[in-house]
Amino acid sequence: MAAQKWTCTGLRWSLEGPALVWSGGRRSALTWGKRVAFGVLDGTARRCVGARGHLCPTRTAVPGRSTGARCEDCARLDRAHSVAADTIADDPRPYRVYLAWFGPGLVKVGITAAERGSARLLEQGAVCFSWLGTGPLMAARRTEELLRAALGVPDRIPYAVKRTVRASLPGGAEERAAEVVALHARAVSLGNWPESLVPAPCQVVDHMDEFGLQRAGPAAGAVIELVAGGRVGGELVAAAGPDLHLAVEGRGVLVLDTRLLPGWELTPAQEGSEITLPVKDFGARQDGLF
């Protein structure tokens, strides 16, 4: 009998929480305490997932540690005609400009389609954020560029950096919001804002409860890639951006970046199966002198 197999297309966030999405559109809602367990089909390779709804014509093998799961040609096609690449300037939808905070000293400016609400911020793993304003796409882009040029605010932060600072986040919501509040005030005081962008008051939204990070505690390590025949099983204790924080028996809390899943053929894992995937150890964190 052939093994049951699934292909994951990634993790999606909504106001209801995170969910794994499978080929065909089926979703698996992720709730705290849920067991997340799967294996990678033995004897298989990770294949390019294609682009913009089209399968990769060559089914090219892609590296296990890639978070994009696309070959060069499909990655180029996927980026074409995207907001990120500034190739759809005539998009008629309203866009929002935001300030997102990921940890001490890590604030970025970005834009998202207004219809998406805060989903984009959840997907990025923003611990807290505030809107700056709403307007046409190019007005939002000009505001983003204004903040980069005038205040030195980046529009990208490497994901590995976001993950690293989660172990030392301030415990209070007010302290977490402080940098966003200060930067929002500086941004509003700038001149030359596009007239078509409607400013928004500073109202910081905190995602610590949505992510469950305070309850989960520091992670002991992270899965660095999936391999054929490998498996993992653990209890979901937190999630932030694409990361699932799994309590794995005998290993503590391990981070699984769900961007590593697409392109593999996955199978259900048996209860109690140990982790046999490559893991990067974060090392012991000393809480005191002794």
Residue pairs with C-beta under 8 A, 6 or more apart in sequence:
3 41
3 267
4 267
4 268
5 41
5 265
5 266
5 267
6 22
6 23
6 38
6 265
6 266
6 267
7 22
7 23
7 262
7 263
7 264
7 265
7 266
8 20
8 21
8 22
8 23
8 258
8 261
8 262
8 264
8 266
9 21
9 22
9 23
9 49
9 262
10 20
10 21
10 242
10 258
10 259
10 261
10 262
11 18
11 19
11 20
11 21
11 30
11 123
11 239
11 242
11 244
11 258
11 259
12 18
12 19
12 20
12 21
12 27
12 119
12 123
13 19
13 119
13 122
13 123
14 119
14 122
15 117
15 118
15 119
16 29
17 29
17 30
17 31
17 210
17 239
18 29
18 30
18 122
18 239
18 244
19 27
19 28
19 29
19 30
20 27
20 28
20 30
20 258
20 261
21 27
22 28
30 36
30 236
30 239
30 244
31 236
32 212
32 215
32 236
32 237
32 238
33 235
33 236
33 237
34 235
34 236
35 233
35 234
35 235
35 236
35 271
36 232
36 233
36 234
36 235
36 236
36 244
36 246
36 256
37 231
37 232
37 233
37 234
37 268
37 269
37 270
37 271
37 273
38 231
38 232
38 233
38 266
38 267
38 268
38 269
39 229
39 230
39 231
39 232
39 266
39 267
39 268
39 269
39 273
40 226
40 227
40 228
40 229
40 230
40 231
40 264
40 265
40 266
40 267
41 228
41 229
41 264
41 265
41 266
41 267
42 228
42 229
43 228
43 229
44 228
44 264
44 265
45 61
45 228
46 61
46 62
46 63
46 64
46 69
46 226
46 263
46 264
47 56
47 59
47 60
47 61
47 62
47 263
48 56
48 58
48 59
48 60
48 61
48 62
48 69
48 70
48 71
48 74
48 263
49 56
49 69
49 70
49 74
49 262
49 263
50 56
50 70
50 74
51 70
51 74
51 75
51 77
51 78
52 77
52 78
54 77
56 70
56 71
56 73
56 74
58 71
60 71
60 74
62 68
62 69
62 70
62 71
62 263
63 225
64 225
64 226
64 227
64 260
65 224
65 225
65 260
67 159
67 242
67 257
67 259
67 260
68 75
68 259
69 259
69 262
69 263
70 78
79 85
80 87
81 87
81 88
82 88
83 91
83 111
83 113
83 137
86 141
88 137
89 137
89 138
91 137
92 136
93 113
93 114
93 115
93 137
94 113
94 114
94 115
94 134
94 135
94 136
95 111
95 112
95 113
95 114
95 134
95 135
95 136
95 137
95 139
95 140
96 111
96 112
96 113
96 114
96 131
96 132
96 133
96 134
96 140
96 200
97 109
97 110
97 111
97 131
97 132
97 133
97 134
97 135
97 140
97 143
97 144
97 197
98 109
98 110
98 111
98 112
98 121
98 129
98 130
98 131
98 132
99 107
99 108
99 109
99 129
99 130
99 132
99 153
99 180
99 183
99 184
99 187
100 107
100 108
100 109
100 110
100 121
100 124
100 126
100 128
100 129
100 180
101 107
101 126
101 127
101 128
101 129
101 176
101 177
101 179
101 180
102 108
102 124
102 125
102 126
102 127
102 157
102 161
102 162
102 165
103 127
103 162
103 165
103 166
103 168
103 169
104 165
104 168
104 170
104 179
105 179
106 157
106 161
106 162
106 165
107 153
107 179
107 180
107 183
108 153
108 154
108 155
108 156
108 157
109 132
109 144
109 147
109 148
109 153
109 154
109 155
110 120
110 124
110 144
110 155
111 137
111 140
111 141
111 144
112 119
112 120
112 121
114 134
118 129
118 205
121 129
121 205
121 207
122 207
122 210
122 241
123 241
123 242
124 162
124 241
125 159
125 162
125 163
125 211
125 240
125 241
125 242
125 243
126 207
127 166
127 169
127 176
127 206
127 207
127 208
127 211
127 213
127 240
128 173
128 176
128 177
128 180
128 204
128 205
128 206
128 207
128 208
129 180
129 204
129 205
129 207
130 180
130 181
130 184
130 200
130 202
130 203
130 204
130 205
131 200
131 203
132 143
132 184
132 187
132 188
132 199
132 200
133 140
133 143
133 193
133 197
133 198
133 199
133 200
134 140
134 197
134 198
134 200
135 143
135 194
135 196
135 197
135 198
136 196
136 197
138 194
139 194
139 196
139 197
140 197
142 194
142 197
143 193
143 194
143 197
144 155
146 190
146 192
146 193
147 153
147 187
147 190
148 154
148 155
150 190
151 183
151 186
151 187
151 190
153 183
153 187
159 241
159 242
159 257
162 241
163 222
163 243
163 255
166 213
166 219
166 240
167 218
167 219
167 282
167 285
169 176
169 208
169 213
170 176
171 214
173 204
173 206
173 208
176 206
176 208
177 204
177 206
180 202
180 204
181 202
181 204
184 202
185 202
188 199
188 202
193 199
207 240
208 214
211 238
211 239
211 240
212 237
212 238
212 239
212 245
213 238
213 240
213 245
215 237
215 238
216 237
216 238
216 245
216 253
217 253
218 253
218 282
218 285
219 245
219 252
219 253
219 254
219 255
219 282
220 251
220 252
220 253
220 254
220 281
220 282
221 251
221 252
221 254
221 255
221 279
221 280
221 281
221 282
222 254
222 255
222 256
222 257
222 279
222 280
222 282
223 232
223 254
223 255
223 256
223 257
223 260
223 275
223 277
223 278
223 279
224 278
224 279
224 280
225 260
225 277
225 278
226 260
226 261
226 264
226 277
227 277
227 278
229 276
230 276
230 277
230 278
231 269
231 273
231 274
231 275
231 276
231 277
232 246
232 248
232 254
232 256
232 269
232 273
232 275
232 276
232 277
233 246
233 248
233 269
233 271
233 272
233 273
233 274
233 275
234 246
234 247
234 248
234 249
234 254
234 275
235 246
235 247
236 244
236 245
236 246
237 245
237 246
237 247
237 253
238 244
238 245
238 253
239 245
242 257
242 258
242 259
243 255
243 256
243 257
243 258
244 255
244 256
244 258
245 253
245 254
245 255
245 256
246 253
246 254
246 255
246 256
247 253
248 254
248 274
248 275
249 272
249 274
250 274
251 275
251 279
254 275
254 279
